[in-house]
Amino acid sequence: MLLDVAAAVLPGVRRVRAQKEPFARAWAEAERAALGSGKPLWAALGDSMTQGIGAETVTGGWVPRLNTRLGEPFAVVNLSASGARIADVLDTQLPRLAALPAPPALVTILVGANDMLTRPRRRGTPARFAELLARLSAGRAVVATLPRGNAEAREINALIEAAATRGRVHLAELRGPALAPLRGSLARDWFHPNDVGYERIAGIFEPPVRAAVGLG
């Protein structure tokens, strides 16, 4: 993969990619604490952006930032994984979600960036995303649109919009100017967000999350 090659020669890419294992360990420890907390659960699904890769610390990602904005009403179970694609959410993360001891009060999904990197990866993604949407419990999930402009991303976004119109999901809008300007908002690998970028993503997710869980 292009990022693997870049990591071998670019220090900034190496530093960001080195966060993968420690961030995953931190979220695994947080999951154990969350399950014993007695708080309503927030299950966060997706890829490295939901892990918070690129932030200065694991608490700098958009998920902890948004929980803080909300007053920390949730115990977060972060089921995301760096490098995850839509198929990984279907095959691994949704079964883990179903195995939780109690249904989560909130589910968020931010996935698809890794599927959009090349044309072969994009094949079949709309059908897989349609299956993902169909397997979500109605009304308590917040799903992010894809900011890419290719045909598959547009088709996926249309599926999310249709599901939101039917009331099955709430939509977090990452298209258009939502994430601009990129200058100053990217990590050292020029791919993942930094703390500035994750603060913006938290702000984008906040209104639909509040609507999904009934927070004023």
C-alpha positions as CSV (number, residue, x, y, z in Angstrom):
1,M,0.0,0.0,0.0
2,L,1.2,3.5,-0.8
3,L,1.2,4.5,2.9
4,D,3.4,1.6,3.8
5,V,5.9,2.7,1.3
6,A,5.7,6.3,2.5
7,A,6.2,5.1,6.1
8,A,9.5,3.6,5.1
9,V,11.0,6.9,3.9
10,L,9.0,9.7,5.5
11,P,9.5,10.5,9.2
12,G,6.1,12.1,9.6
13,V,4.3,9.1,8.2
14,R,6.3,6.8,10.4
15,R,5.4,8.8,13.5
16,V,1.7,8.8,12.8
17,R,1.6,5.1,11.9
18,A,3.5,4.3,15.1
19,Q,0.4,5.3,17.0
20,K,-1.6,2.4,15.7
21,E,-0.7,-0.2,18.4
22,P,-0.7,2.1,21.4
23,F,-4.0,3.7,20.5
24,A,-5.5,0.2,19.9
25,R,-4.3,-0.9,23.4
26,A,-5.7,2.3,25.0
27,W,-9.1,1.7,23.5
28,A,-9.1,-2.0,24.5
29,E,-8.4,-0.9,28.1
30,A,-11.1,1.8,27.8
31,E,-13.6,-0.8,26.6
32,R,-13.1,-3.0,29.7
33,A,-13.7,0.1,31.9
34,A,-16.7,1.1,29.8
35,L,-18.4,-2.2,30.2
36,G,-18.2,-2.0,33.9
37,S,-19.1,1.6,34.3
38,G,-22.9,1.4,34.4
39,K,-23.1,4.3,31.9
40,P,-25.0,4.1,28.6
41,L,-22.7,2.7,25.9
42,W,-21.5,4.5,22.8
43,A,-20.3,2.0,20.2
44,A,-17.9,3.8,17.7
45,L,-17.4,1.9,14.5
46,G,-15.0,2.7,11.7
47,D,-11.3,3.0,10.8
48,S,-8.2,4.9,11.9
49,M,-10.1,8.2,12.1
50,T,-12.3,6.8,14.8
51,Q,-9.2,5.5,16.5
52,G,-8.0,9.1,16.5
53,I,-4.8,8.3,14.6
54,G,-3.0,11.6,13.9
55,A,-4.0,13.4,17.1
56,E,-1.3,14.1,19.7
57,T,-2.8,11.6,22.1
58,V,-5.6,9.1,22.0
59,T,-7.9,11.6,23.8
60,G,-7.4,14.1,21.0
61,G,-9.5,12.1,18.5
62,W,-13.0,13.2,17.6
63,V,-14.8,10.5,19.7
64,P,-13.3,11.6,23.1
65,R,-13.7,15.3,22.1
66,L,-17.4,14.8,21.3
67,N,-18.1,12.9,24.5
68,T,-16.6,15.8,26.4
69,R,-18.7,18.3,24.5
70,L,-21.8,16.3,25.4
71,G,-20.8,16.2,29.1
72,E,-19.5,12.7,29.0
73,P,-22.8,10.9,29.3
74,F,-21.5,7.8,27.6
75,A,-19.0,5.0,28.2
76,V,-17.3,4.6,24.9
77,V,-16.7,1.1,23.3
78,N,-14.5,1.9,20.4
79,L,-14.8,-1.1,18.0
80,S,-13.0,0.7,15.1
81,A,-9.6,-0.5,13.7
82,S,-6.9,1.3,11.8
83,G,-7.1,0.3,8.1
84,A,-10.6,-0.9,8.4
85,R,-12.9,-0.9,5.3
86,I,-16.6,-1.3,5.0
87,A,-16.3,-5.1,4.8
88,D,-14.4,-5.1,8.1
89,V,-17.3,-3.3,9.8
90,L,-19.7,-5.9,8.4
91,D,-17.6,-8.9,9.2
92,T,-15.9,-8.0,12.5
93,Q,-17.2,-4.8,14.1
94,L,-21.0,-5.4,13.8
95,P,-20.6,-8.9,15.3
96,R,-18.7,-7.4,18.2
97,L,-21.4,-4.8,18.6
98,A,-24.1,-7.6,18.7
99,A,-22.1,-9.4,21.4
100,L,-22.0,-6.4,23.8
101,P,-23.8,-7.2,27.1
102,A,-26.3,-4.4,26.5
103,P,-27.5,-2.6,23.3
104,P,-25.6,0.7,23.0
105,A,-27.6,3.9,23.3
106,L,-25.5,5.4,20.5
107,V,-23.7,3.9,17.4
108,T,-21.5,6.1,15.2
109,I,-20.0,5.0,11.9
110,L,-17.2,6.7,10.0
111,V,-15.8,4.4,7.4
112,G,-15.1,4.3,3.7
113,A,-12.0,6.4,3.2
114,N,-9.8,3.2,2.9
115,D,-12.2,1.8,0.3
116,M,-12.0,4.9,-1.9
117,L,-8.2,4.9,-2.3
118,T,-8.1,2.9,-5.5
119,R,-10.5,1.8,-8.2
120,P,-10.3,-1.9,-7.4
121,R,-11.1,-1.2,-3.7
122,R,-14.1,0.8,-4.7
123,R,-15.8,-2.1,-6.6
124,G,-18.9,-3.3,-4.8
125,T,-18.7,-0.7,-2.0
126,P,-22.2,0.7,-2.5
127,A,-23.7,-2.8,-2.0
128,R,-21.6,-3.4,1.1
129,F,-22.6,-0.1,2.5
130,A,-26.3,-0.8,1.8
131,E,-25.9,-4.0,3.8
132,L,-24.3,-2.1,6.6
133,L,-27.2,0.4,6.8
134,A,-29.7,-2.4,6.7
135,R,-28.1,-4.1,9.7
136,L,-28.2,-1.1,12.0
137,S,-30.9,-0.6,14.6
138,A,-33.2,2.1,13.4
139,G,-32.9,5.6,14.9
140,R,-29.9,5.4,17.2
141,A,-27.0,5.4,14.6
142,V,-25.2,8.4,13.2
143,V,-23.5,7.7,9.9
144,A,-20.9,10.0,8.2
145,T,-21.1,10.8,4.5
146,L,-18.0,10.3,2.3
147,P,-16.3,13.5,1.2
148,R,-14.9,11.9,-2.0
149,G,-16.5,12.8,-5.4
150,N,-16.2,9.5,-7.2
151,A,-19.2,7.6,-8.4
152,E,-19.1,5.0,-5.6
153,A,-18.9,7.6,-2.9
154,R,-21.8,9.5,-4.4
155,E,-23.9,6.3,-4.5
156,I,-23.0,5.5,-0.9
157,N,-23.9,9.1,0.1
158,A,-27.3,8.7,-1.6
159,L,-27.9,5.5,0.4
160,I,-27.1,7.3,3.6
161,E,-29.4,10.3,2.7
162,A,-32.2,7.9,1.9
163,A,-31.8,6.1,5.2
164,A,-31.8,9.4,7.0
165,T,-34.9,10.5,5.2
166,R,-36.7,7.3,6.4
167,G,-35.5,7.9,9.9
168,R,-33.3,4.9,10.1
169,V,-30.1,6.8,10.7
170,H,-28.9,10.3,11.4
171,L,-26.5,11.9,9.0
172,A,-23.1,13.5,9.8
173,E,-22.3,15.7,6.8
174,L,-18.6,15.5,5.9
175,R,-19.0,16.7,2.3
176,G,-18.5,20.3,1.0
177,P,-16.8,22.9,3.2
178,A,-17.4,20.9,6.4
179,L,-13.7,20.0,6.9
180,A,-12.2,23.0,5.2
181,P,-9.6,24.5,5.3
182,L,-7.3,21.5,5.2
183,R,-4.3,23.7,5.9
184,G,-3.4,23.3,9.5
185,S,-5.8,20.4,10.1
186,L,-3.8,17.5,8.9
187,A,-1.3,15.3,10.8
188,R,2.3,14.9,9.9
189,D,1.4,12.1,7.3
190,W,-0.8,14.6,5.4
191,F,-3.6,12.0,5.4
192,H,-5.1,11.8,8.9
193,P,-6.6,14.7,10.8
194,N,-4.6,16.4,13.6
195,D,-6.2,17.8,16.8
196,V,-7.6,20.7,14.8
197,G,-9.2,18.4,12.2
198,Y,-10.6,16.1,14.9
199,E,-12.2,19.1,16.7
200,R,-14.0,19.9,13.4
201,I,-15.2,16.3,13.0
202,A,-16.5,16.3,16.6
203,G,-18.4,19.5,15.8
204,I,-19.9,17.9,12.7
205,F,-21.1,14.9,14.6
206,E,-22.4,16.8,17.6
207,P,-25.8,17.9,16.2
208,P,-26.9,14.6,14.7
209,V,-25.6,12.7,17.9
210,R,-27.7,15.0,20.1
211,A,-30.7,14.4,17.9
212,A,-30.1,10.6,17.9
213,V,-30.0,10.4,21.7
214,G,-32.3,13.2,22.6
215,L,-29.8,15.6,24.2
216,G,-30.8,19.2,23.9
